[in-house]
Amino acid sequence: MKTKLLLIMIAVFAVLLTACGGGNSGSATADDVIKIVWYPNESGNDLKSSRDEIGRLISEATGKEVEHQLTTDYSIAIETLAGNNADLAFMGSQGYVEANNRNDAVQTLAVKSGESGILDDAKYYSWLAVNVDEQDKFKENGEFSLDTIADTRFSFVSNSSTSGFKVPSSTIIEHFSQQEAYADLTEEDLMGSGPLFSQVLFGNSHQGSAVNLLSGNADVAAFCDTCVEEYVELAEGEENTAGGVYRVKDNAAEPFNSVTGKEFTLMSSDPVLNEPFVVNMDVIGQADFDKIQELLTSDEVANNEKIFAPERIQNRALYSLKVIKKDCCQWKMNGMIQFAKFQSNFSKEK
């Protein structure tokens, strides 16, 4: 399961590439407020300092007031941006595709690079996890097997989450559709109990999905590494590798404060392309787009410890110590090369 970047990402980024030139910035009706809508994963109090710092810098760059809109549901954030009620959002590729499909003025702005400073290694990981004490139930001949997740209680993040639904559901469908009993399995089938799962939960955030597992409400859970990295620590094995064991820190903040000390292990870990910042060009306007893009790709932001926190800093930040880049790079997926440029002028250059 870790030998490829999943086929779903090819489809997602094929749509992304097609969409990148579709905005209508000429009809922008920019006002004096920059509204940023945040996914539930980034709406918690633990990221307030990062949100505030990003807002402060954007306010300085544009000369406008910044207003943060916090959400408890992915679909609310997507609809807020697509419905011309926000200028800017930070979302996964699936959320971007959904927003762009509703409104082609929704365009990409910048994306976090990998540790190399370019996009070749710009990725995070989609995990399938089980509780350590129950891991043997999910193994066959000593190895984790997807066959064992049938008839279990499963937790996803949101059906608009890339790493918390689209990637794991693609893996699950690809695996089970080879079996006659599940030959016609669809995404919709995975959203509720039967035919595969006995019960399906949605955590509404990656943190929420992880807590569903650790609290005993789910047997298997999908969530990503970056959204829980400040709450857990590697206890055994290798990071982002099947069999790796993670333990919730003793001082973990909400919602993990109720499951401190609990351990989970990874059934699988699949790489996912990093999330972009996206904008609604009909709301933000080209002038502010240019100013914010220049800001996000600047050394000022890359070196800001409230946004990119070094390991020595205990407070959580939006990113670990990496850089946001706007460069054009290549991703190799199943022997294919997909070109992606997270800028609205991609179609002029491809």
VOPA-153692 format. One record per residue: residue in one letter; x, y, z of N, C-alpha, C in turn. Coordinates in steps of 0.05 Angstrom, whole numbers, plus 5000, padded with zeros to 4 digits. Atoms other than C-alpha are relative to their C-alpha. Layout:
// VOPA-153692
AXYZXYZXYZ/...
// end
This chain:
// VOPA-153692
M501649765000500050005000501750255000/K498349764998506050465007501850024975/T498250005023509150324939499250204979/K500849825021505450854901498650245013/L501849784993502151534906497449924988/L502450125008494951324901498850114974/L501249925025491151334836498150245003/I501949784996486151804867501350274997/M498649755002491452344869500550084971/I499849945028492352284794497550144991/A502649885009484952424784499650275012/V500449744987484852984835501750224987/F498249795011490853354805499550034970/A500849955028488453234734497950214999/V502149794999482353634753501250275008/L498649764991486854134789501350144977/L498549875023491054254727498150114980/T501949905019485054324683498750265009/A501549774989481954824730501650255004/C498449774990487855274744499750254984/G500249755015486455764688497250104998/G502849955005478955814698498950245014/G501249784984478056404746499550254983/N500849755014474957064725500850235018/S499049794982479357564762499150274991/G500849735010476958134718497450105013/S502549924988470258134754500150035030/A499649994971473258184824498650245012/T501249784985469458604874501250005028/A498550004975474758654928499150225019/D500849804980472959014993502450045019/D497949934982476959255053500549795021/V499650224981476658595091500949754985/I499150265010480557965075499049785019/K501250214984476557375101501349734994/I498750265003480156715114498349805014/V501650224988476056085125501849775005/W498250214991479355515162498549735003/Y501050274996478054765161499849955031/P500150074971476254445229502749935011/N497350084990483354165234501750245009/E498549764993486154875237498450215015/S501749814987480455195275500249995031/G499850034971482454975345501750225013/N498549794985485355425400503049964998/D497250065001492055075393501450134976/L498949875023493055415325499350294998/K500849725000490456095344502350194994/S497749825004497356405346500949994971/S499350015028498856155276498050154983/R502149865015492256405249500350305003/D499749724995493257075282502450124986/E497549905012500357145256499750024969/I500549995028498256975185498250244993/G501749775004492657475191501450275002/R498549754996497258015217501850064976/L498349965023502157915160498550074975/I501649945024496757915107498850285003/S501049734996493858545138502150214994/E497949825006500558885134500650014970/A499350015029501658655062497950144983/T502249905016494858875037498950275010/G501249764988493159455084497149975007/K502850064995486559115098499649845026/E500650154977483158825159499749704992/V500250285005483458065164498049885020/E502050124983477557665191500249694997/H499850295000478156925210497349885004/Q502550144997472256465200500749715006/L499450274991472855815240497649824994/T502150195008468855195221500249745016/T500150274988466854515249499449794979/D500750195022465454195181501450084975/Y498649955025469354135117498250144980/S501849905021463254275073499350295005/I500649724994461954935109502350174989/A497749855010469055175093500050014970/I500050015029468554955021497850184988/E502249845010461755275010500450305006/T499549724994463955915045501850134979/L498249895020469656004996498750014973/A501250025027465955774934497650194997/G502449835000459856194953500650305003/N499249714999463856854952499850125028/N500249904973463656915028502749995014/A497349994990471156855038502050054978/D498049955020477457075002502149784998/L497650184998482456545024499349765017/A500450244983482655835051502549834997/F497950205001487655295067498749735000/M501550255002484954635043501549794984/G498850225015486853955015499150014971/S500649995029486653804941497149934994/Q502750075005479853474945498150245006/G501649764993476854094979500350214978/Y499649815022480054524925498449934976/V501450095023477154104870497050045003/E502949964995470154124901499350304998/A500549725001470554874910500250114972/N499649905027473154994840497849904981/N502350105016467654554810497550165004/R502349834994462555004844500450284990/N499549735008465955644825502950014989/D497350015012471755694775501750245007/A498349784990474056344808501749915023/V498350114979476955904863502549894987/Q497550075012484255844846502249955021/T497850064981490755604878501950245002/L498349774993495556104910502949925005/A497350094993501555744941499749735014/V500050264986503455064969502649975016/K497650064983508154835024501949814985/S498050175012514554544997500749775018/G498850204983518153935022502450115014/E497649914985524353965066502250104981/S498049925020528454055002499650294991/G500749735009525054734990498750004973/I501550015025521754494926497749805003/L502450174998515654064910500549704996/D499550285005519153404895499249835024/D500650154976518253184967497850145017/A502149864986512253614984497649815005/K502050204994507953095017499649965030/Y500650094973504652865080498949724998/Y500750285002501652185098497249955010/S502750094992494751875101500349735014/W499750244983494451355157497449855002/L502150174988490050765172501249895026/A499050074974490850625246498149835016/V501650164981488550125298501350025027/N498949994973489450095373502049775003/V497850194996495849745394499049735011/D500850254987492349235438498349824982/E501850155017487849015381501349954972/Q498850025027492949005324500049724988/D499950275010493248245319497549924985/K502550065014485948245296500150094971/F499849895027488148615234502449904984/K497850135014493748155213499349734990/E500150275011494247545170502849914995/N497350105003500547125173502150215010/G498249814988503647665216500250274987/E499949755015502448235167497250135000/F502549865002497048765166498649944974/S501550065024491548595116497450165000/L502649855002485749025091497649815002/D502350194998481448395089498850015028/T500950014972480948455165498250235008/I501649774991477349125165497149974993/A502850055006470848835138498549955026/D501850034977465148865188501050145025/T499049854977468949355233498650275001/R500849734997467150035260502250184990/F497949855014470850525216499550305003/S500249714997472351265226501550144977/F498849825020473651755168500150285013/V499949734991474952495175497550154990/S502249885014470052795125500149904971/N499950095028467952585055501250214981/S498649805016471253225031503050025007/S497250014992477953045063501649834980/T498350155018483452825016501349765014/S498550214986487752425065498249855020/G501850134980481952275113497649874988/F502150155013477251995061500749914971/K499550075028479152024987502249804996/V497850185003485851684993499449725012/P500650264989483751135042497749864986/S502350135014477151005006500949894974/S498950115025480950924941501549745004/T498550244993485550414973498149775006/I501950204991479750045005498449894976/I501650095023475550024941501749844981/E498250145018481549814899500449715010/H499450264989482849234946497549825000/F502450174997475748984959498549954974/S501550045025473049064889501149764984/Q498950255012477548474869498549755010/Q501650234989472848034911497250024989/E502750015012466247814881497950135018/A502049894982462348014943499950305000/Y499849714999464748734937500750124972/A499249925027465648794861498950284993/D501249755007461049394858500250215022/L499649824977463549754920500650284991/T499649725008463150514915500750175025/E499549814977465051124957497650035017/E502549974985457851204976499549775020/D500450244982457850495005501750035025/L498249984977463550695051499250225020/M500949784983459751285080498049925022/G501950094980454950865120500449705006/S499850284993454150185152499149824977/G500550195022454149605102500550134973/P499550294999455949295056502749925012/L497350074990463149335082500350035030/F499549944972463149665150497449965017/S502350034983458649515209499050275010/Q500749734992458750255228502150194989/V498249805010461750885198499750265016/L500049744986463651505238501650204984/F498549795012466152175214500950185023/G499049844979470752555261499850304996/N500249715008469753225224502650155002/S497349905001477153345234501849755003/H498250224997483352905233500449935029/Q499750054971484052995308497649845010/G502450134991476852785317499949704991/S499950275009477752155275501949835017/A498050144984483951955315498849945028/V501250044973480152055381497849794999/N502050215003474451625354501349725004/L498650254997479551065350500949965029/L498750034974483151185416498049985023/S502050014979476751265456498349754998/G501450255002474150595432497550014983/N502549985017468550845387500449894972/A499450125026471950585324502249805003/D498050215001476149975308502450084983/V498049915019479950295250499450294994/A500549715006480951035234502050094979/A498449875020483551445177500550295009/F499349724994487252095192502950044990/C497349945011493752445171502050065022/D497849964981500452525205500250285010/T499449734993501053275204498050125019/C502049894982494553415240500049895028/V499950114973496252985299502950005011/E497250034992503853055303500750155026/E499549864975503553555360498949865025/Y501350144977499353085403501349735006/V498950274997503152435393503049994996/E497150045004510252165393500449714992/L499350285009513451565360501049845023/A499250174977513951005411501649764991/E498750255010516450435367499950004970/G499950035029518550305295500850264986/E499249775016519450815239497650174994/E502149815006515451435225498749944973/N501550035025510051385171500549734987/T499650275010511150635164498149815014/A501750204988506450055174501449865023/G498850124976507649765243501150215019/G499149804981509950425272497950055021/V501849964977507050555341500350285010/Y500049734989505051245366498550015026/R501249974974503351455436499150285004/V501049734995499052045457501650125024/K498449874980503252535497498550045026/D501349964974501852615572498750275002/N501049734998500753355563498450094975/A501549945024496653305499497650185005/A502349814998491553865488497549874990/E502550105011484253775470500349964970/P501750204987481453335442501449755010/F498550234991487052855461500449985030/N499550014971487153035534498449785014/S501650224988481952485547501249734994/V498950265008486351945515503050005003/T497149984997493352115540501149725008/G498750264994498051515542499049784982/K501050205018493851125492501949974976/E498250065023497650795434498449894977/F501150125024495850635363502349934981/T498050095020499550295306498950034972/L500849955028499450415231499649744985/M500450225019496349905185501350074973/S498849915026498550325125500650305003/S499349725001501550995109500650074971/D499749935028500751305040500650294996/P499349725005503951945015497950154984/V502049835012499452514994501350274993/L498849745008501253154957499050225019/N500749794981501353775002497750174992/E502449845004495354225010500850284991/P499549725008495054904976498350205016/F501749774994492655574999498550064975/V501649935023486955764953498450255005/V501449744998483256404938497550004982/N502249955018476756634907500650274986/M499249775015478857114852497850214996/D502249815003471957424847499650165025/V500349864975472557654919502650155007/I497549894991479957784931501250204981/G498849825020482058124866502949944995/Q497350075008488658064829502150145016/A497949844985492358614868500649865027/D499650134974491258274935501149724996/F498950265007492557594904503150014998/D497149985004499457824882501550075026/K498749924975501158144949500149765019/I500150234981499057524989501849784990/Q498250215010502657044943502950075004/E497249914995509057454948500749975030/L499550034971508257455024500449715008/L499950284992506956705031502549864990/T497650125011512956534988502650155008/S497749834991517657015025501549865022/D498450094977523256875074498850095026/E501349904976519357285124498149805012/V501950204991514056755128501549745006/A498650254996518756165120501649995026/N498449994975522856405180498450085024/N501849924978516856585223499349765017/E500350244983516756105282497249975010/K502950044993509356235296498549854978/I501250145022507855935228501449744994/F498350245004513655445217501649965026/A498850034974515455195286502349805000/P497850194997522354885298499349795022/E500650214981522354245339500450095029/R499449914973525154615399497850165012/I502249854990518855025405497749825006/Q502150184991513354675444497250084989/N502649925009507455095420499549914971/R500650105027503954815359499750234980/A500349815022504255195293498749864976/L501450105023500855115226501849794986/Y498250185014507054775197502349925018/S497350064989513254405219501950164983/L498049815012519754735196500549934971/K499750035028518854735121499350264986/V500449755014517955265067497749984981/I502149995020512055485025501350094974/K498849945026513855504951497850034980/K501949985022510255704887501249904974/D498650095023515155364840498549784985/C501250225016513154884784501849765002/C498450244997515454184797498549764988/Q501150255011513953454778499549815023/W500450224983510852884816499949754984/K500050265014512052164794497949835014/M502250174989505851734803499649774982/N500450245016505651014779501450024973/G498549985025510951154727499350234982/M500849765016507351774701501150255013/I499249744990509652484709497750204997/Q502149805000504352984729501250275006/F499049744994506053714725497850165015/A501949844985502854174775501350275007/K499049744992503654914786497850135016/F502049894982499955214845499950304997/Q500449725006498855884812497750034980/S502349975018492856164775500750044971/N499249965027496856304713501249754987/F498950255010498655574702499449954970/S500950065027494655514638501550164979/K498549845019498856064605502749894995/E497350095001505255684617500349704993/K499750295003503654944609500449934970/
// end
